[in-house]
């Protein structure tokens, strides 16, 4: 069995340095940290979890709550989380919540009973019920793909998310540069702070910055982010708008696929007549035809950052945390055409 002595010898450092690396100490240089972690992975070293449990009362368990584990954006995040925590001897307990508040609270209580060291979760809405639970149970939580609303109570929470407002604003500018002037928006529920409210605000800001006319009949807001919602939203714009858009920004890929479906059913060609964009870069985005122009975010790096933040919370209960922006980029595919 590989020991900490073996790791120290192979990495050319002291045993105490290896220990500091495994405990995420900030006193270790990045170069040393990466060298030691490379040896840890090569030797497949696993820390003595039982000894650590006795000394620090750590279970080496981390809970992960995702609304839909089949969604590949959460798969990308999970990859990053797994790359960080497993090499440090942690195990993951994964729960699927369907974005349901009752399920979220239920699984949070299950994880509390399992004495997890912390939780990483993604959800559509962060209610005050979550904050009350966190404050009462004293378990650190890191949210991904969602911003934390401003609550009055101080709780050990942090978030990793792209700047949704700026991302959609950038998409408006992208379409403007492609020659589009009549740009519609199919949005989700406003109670979703990130994918709903912030993406709508980004659309409005981008339209203002490009000096484009904002028309109420070119905007629709659905109850969820499904393919069916996208179909219904596109149908509403088609039936009520006095002027058909040349491009439609959808709040997510599923809604964009639904919008394309409606246009196909009504013999409207994409992108020859109407261009469509989404957000997320799901598996379907590149598989459908025309392939979908979208915003890629929620990469493995998002999971890495979330895991690192959670480990900092675990190591230091006084860690202040905060909100951290994750990178994103617009991927141009077949669903958008340039207007000359």
N, C-alpha and C positions, 0 to 999 in steps of 0.2 A: 504494500500500500504506500502511495506517495505521501510523504510528510512535508511539513512546512520547512524542515531543514533541507529537503531535496530542492524545493522551490528556491530557497535563499541561495543555495550553492549554484544552481543553474543560472540564476539571474545575476549573480555576483553582488548580492546585497546581504544585509544582516537579517536575522530572523525577525527582529523588531520592525524592520522596514516592510517586510512581507505582511506582518500583522497590521501595520498602519494602512497598507494598501487595501487589504481585505476588509478593513473597517472604514474605508472611504475617508481617511484622514486628509485634511487639506494641507498638511505639512509636507506631503510628498510631492516632488516635482512631477510634471506631466510626463517627462521622458522616463523617469523611474517607474511611474505608475504603469505606463504602457509596456515597458520591458517586463515588469513582474507579471502583468496580466497575460502577456503573450506566453510566458513560461507556464502560468497557471493553466491556460488552455491546452498547451502542448502536452503537459504532463497529466492533464485531466485531474488536477488536484481539487479535492473537496475538503473544505475546512471541517474540523471536528464540531459538528453542529450540536451534539449533546453537551459538550464542554461549554460551548458558548451559551447554550440555553441555561445552563446552571449558573453561569456567571452574570449574564445580562438579562435573563428571563425572556430572551428572544425565542420565538418559535420558528424563525426563518421561513415564515409563510407570508405571502403577499396576495391579497385578493385583487382580482381584476373583474370589473363589471362592465360589460359591453351590451348594447341593445340588440346587436345582430352579429353573431360570431361568423356568419357566412359572408358578411360584407368584407371585401378584400382591403378596404381602407383600414379596418380594424386589424386585419391580418398583418398589414405592414407595421402598424403600431406595436402589435404583439411581438413581432420579430425583434424590434428594437428593445423592448422591455426584457425579453428573454435573453438577449445577448448580454445584457448588463447583469441581471440578478442571478442567473443560474451559475455563472462563474464564481459567484460569491457565496454559493451554498444555499440560496433561497429556492423555495418551491412556490409555484403559482396555483391558486385556486380560481378557476375561471367560471363566471356566472353569466348567463344570458338573460337579460331583463325585458326584452321587447320594448324598451323605452317606457315601461309601465311603472308609475311611482310606487304602487303597493309592492310590486316585485322587487324594486330597488331597495326599499326599506326592509323587506323580508330578508333579502340576501345580505344586506349590511348587518343585520342582526345575526344571521348565520355565521358570517365572517367574524363577528365579535365573539361568538361562542367558540370559534376555532382559534381565538386569540391571535389573529393575524397581526403582524407588525405594522401594516399599513394597507391602503387601498388605492388603486388606480382605476378610474372609471370614466366612461363617456355616456352622456345622456342628452336628451333633447332639452330638458328643462331642469334647472337647479332650484328647487323650492326651498323655502325656509325650513321645511321639515328636515331636509338633509343637514342644514347647519345646526339645528337643534340636536340632531342625532350625534353629529361630530363633536359638538361641545360637551355633550353628556358622556359619550363613550371615550373621549380622549384618544381617538385613533386618527393619525394623519391621513389626509386624502389629497391626491393629485388628480385634477380633472384634465382630460384631453378632449380636443375638438369642441370646447365650450368655454366661454368666459364666465367668471364668477360674478354674480350680481353683487352690488354693494349693500351688504347687510350691516346692521348696527353692531351685531355681536362679533367678537374676535375669535376666529377658529383657525386651527392648523390646516389651512387649505392653500392650494396653489393650482395654477392652470398652465397648460401648454396648448396654444392654439394659433392658427394663422390670423392675420389681420383681415377679417372677413370684409369689413367696409372697404379697405383699400384694394383688396383683391377684385371685388366687383367693380369698383371705380376704374381699375386698370382694364377690366374687360370692356367697359364702355369705351374707353380710349382706344383699345385695340380695334373694336368694331368701327369706331369713327375713322381711324386711320385706314381701314379697309373700304371706306367710302359710304358707310351706312349712316343715315340721318334719322330714320324712323325706327327707333329701337324700343321694343316692348319688354315687359318683365313679368315672368311667372314666378311668384314668390310663395313661401311657405307661411306657417303660422307665426304671428308676431310675438307670441309668448316664448318662442325660441330666440334667446338673445343673440346668438351667433348666426346660425343659418337662416333665421327668419328676419329679425329686426336689423342686424348689422348689414346683411347683404342687401336689404331694401335701401338702407341709408347709403350704401356704396353706389347703388344704381342712381339714386337721386343726385348724389354729389358728382358722379361722372357726367350725368346729363347736364348739370349746371356748368361744370368746367368746360364742356364741349359746346356750350351755348345751344343745346338742342331743346326742342319743345317737349315739355312733359305733358302727356295726355292721360287722364284718368281711365279712358277706355282702352289704353294700351298697358294697363297694369291689372293683375289679378292676384289674389292671395288665397291660398288653399289651406285646408285643415291639417294636411300632413305633407310628406315629401315622397309620395309613392308615384309609380308610373301612372296610376289612375288619376291622381291629382294633376299631374302634368297634362294628361289628355284633356281633362275637364277645363283646366286653365287656358289651354290653347283654344279650345272650343269656344270659351267665353269671349276671348279676344277676337276670334274670327267672326263671331255672331254679332258683337256689339260695337266693334271699332269702325268708325267712319272711314278710316284709312288703314289698310293692312300694313303691318311693319315689314321692313326688309330684313330685320334681324330680331331674334328673341333671346334674351338672357333668362335662363332657368336657374332656380336656386340650387338645384343639384342635378346629377346625371340622370337619376330615375325620372325626374320631372321632364327633363329634356327628351328622354326616350319616349315618354308618353306624348309629348308635344309633336315629335316626329311621327308617331303613330297616327295621331289625329290628322296631320297634314297629308300623310300617305292615303288615309281613308277618304280624303276629300280631293284627291288628285292634284295636290299642291306639292311641287318638287322642292326638295331640300338638297343642296342650297341654291338651286337655280332661281327659285322664286323667294324663298325665305330661308335665311341662315339661322341656325340654332346653336346655342352654347350651353354648357352645364358647369358643374363644380363637383370635384372629388376624384375624377379619373378612376372610376370603378372598372372592373373587368369588362363590362358590357360596352364601355365607352370606346374601346379600341376594336371590339368585336363586331359591332353593328355596322351597317352600311346605309348611308355614308357614316364613316367613323366620326366620333363626336369631338369637336373642339371643346376643351374643358380646362379647369384649373386643377392642377395636381397639388395636393397637400397631404398631410397625415402620412409622412414617410416613416421608415424605421428610425430616423433621427428624432422624430417626435416621441417615439417610445423610449429611446435612449435618454432624452432630456427628462421625460416624466419619471423614469426609474431613478435617475440620478437625484432629482429633487426629492423623491420619496425617501431615498437612502439618507439624504441630508437631514430630513425631518426625523428619521428614526435615530440617527446618531446624535442629533441636537434638538431637544424639545423646544428650545427657544428660537429655532430657525424661523426667520420672518417670512420666507417664501415670497410669493407674488405672482404676477401674470407675465408669461414669457411668450414672445411671438415666434412661431415656427415658419420656416420658409415656404414659398409656394411659387408656381410658375404656370404661365398660360401655355397649353399645348395646342398648337394649331393643327387641325385635321380636316377632313373632307366636308364637314357640315357648315363651313363658313366660306363664302366666296367674296372676292374683291369686286366692288362696283367701280367701274371706270367712268 
